[in-house]
Structure formats: structure tokens, C-alpha cells
Amino acid sequence: MEPRAIRDRKRDDAARAAWLYFVRSRTQDEIAVQLDLSRQAVQRLIAFAVSEKLIKFRLEHPISSCMELALQLTERYGLEFCDVMPTDRADPNDPGGVASMVASRMGRLLSTKAPIILCVGTGRTMRAAVEEIETLDRPQHKIVSLVGAMSLGGLASPYDVVMRLGDKTGAQRFPMPAPVVATTEEDRKAIQSQHAFEVLRELRKGARASFVGISEIAWGAPIHRDGFLTDTDIAALLEAGAIGEVTGWSFDDKGQLVDSPVNRRVASLELEIPPGRTTVITGSGAQKVRPLRAALAGGLCTALIIDEATAVAILDEQD
């Protein structure tokens, strides 16, 4: 064992070398000259300073707090990954930053040369993400819709993703020929008996990943405002305890699908619980906190892409 005096002197020398290296940005050769040591001795002192935890790093960038929040969420909910982006303080409901990260994740998958199948939902964030994906030429890939893109009245959704993503990548497109919610249960059964739905189900079995948005169930929520659910539907879901929805499927505070006639009319592909592949839920804003927390608790996803303010709120409410 080294004598205490020798070890203390070594720590002092290591502190000097580390200060010059990390704070003053001196090269190891410059430090060697200043301290009258060999370059190898300086390397050992710097390594010793790190091992003794004499050096503590602080990243001066907004992303540092986002990374810490992402780590907490990943560990708490056992996620494959979690991306947290800085919140736009001027407009906390702007999905821009979150959409950029979704685009980055999707873009990396779609840039591969080997054929892949990618499943997608709809929504404002998802559509914004597609607009940020670089133009590619990947005719070998397949883009599969998990949810219909029509309202009860037959209007097309302004947030459809499959067709636009196909345009951006050259991939084969498999839209869902159905409304989000059918008029009756019999209509839903008839719609899903079509061959096109069996094709979609088979394609999802081989999918690499799914990316979906999330929404609250409330008066004036996007799924209500855009005509996919009627006033009567919203009232029935609220009475059943619904607080959020993913690809049209409504769930309660525990992330369990609610027992409601509305859910029995949903024409989307059935939710996989637990998911059979990487399943990313994305969203931001105060109104998404409760649905996101429930989806995490219910195991509706394996990964998450959100903004900083939403991440803080999820963790605070959980605590």
C-alpha cells in the first residue's frame, strides 16, 4: 500500500494535470512541459484523476437534462429507448422538436438497404415527422397503416401518414381502407373481413417497428374535433373511464382497453398487448401527460419520444 503522503502528492499532481487538460484545454504535450513530466506520466495522472472522481463533468446544453429524464423514464418503465427533446418555450404544444426525433428514428430504419416493413399510425406529430424525413429511394420497403384514415362521414384525415411517407421514400404503401370507427359493429366486421385487412395483419407480423401517436379522450380532443368520434361516442367513452387512445383504441388510467360499444366499432388493427415488436408512442403537451402515463403503465409501447416538459410531468405525477 502506498504511504499516505505519496498518495496525497499523486492526487495533487493528478488534479493539476486534469485541470490543465479539461479546464484550460491544454494538450498532453503542453502539460508535460509545464509540469516537467513525460507525456506518458501525464496520461497516467489524467486517468488517475478520472478514476478517483476528481473530475465531474457538467454538460452546458439543454439536451443534458433531457438525457437524464430519458434515462429515468427508460429505467422506470423498462423501455427499449426513450428520446426526450427540449420543449419550445414559446409554444409548448408545438410538436416540431419531437417530430424531428421521430423523423430521425424512422429515417435510420428506412435508410437501410435490406427490405423492412414499417407500421405507422396517424396524427399531427407523425405527419410533421414525415415531412422532415429526407427523400429516399427504397422501393424494397413496405409502409403499413395501423389505422383507417377516414371519418364517419367519409372525409379523409389531414394527418394520414402512409401515402406521404411512401411518396418521400418510394416504399410500397399499404393504407387501411376503412374509417377509424365504423358506424356499427356489423359494419366493422364486414370491413375487416375484406382480404386487404388480412394482408395488413400478415404484414404487421413481419414488421420491424411501429410508430404511433397518442391522444386524450375529451371534448374537443383531436379524434373528436376531426370528426372520427361523435358527441355520443365521446360521452360513452368518458362514462366508461376512457382517458386516451392509440390508433383509435380507447384505454383507461391503467392502460387497459375500456369495455365500450365504441371500442367494439374500432376498425383499426387490434392493439398488441404487449407489443410484438419495437413500438414507439410519441406526443407532447400537457393534455398528453395522463394518456402517456397510462399507456406506459399498461405496457402499450416499448419506446417513447416526447418533449422535456411532458417528461417532467409524467415523472412528477408518477411520484
Helices and strands as residue ranges (DSSP letters): H 4-18, I 19-23, H 28-35, H 39-51, H 63-77, E 81-85, H 96-110, E 117-120, H 124-132, E 142-145, H 162-169, E 172-174, H 185-192, H 195-205, E 209-213, E 215-216, H 222-225, H 231-239, E 244-246, E 249-251, G 263-265, E 278-282, H 286-297, E 303-307, H 308-318
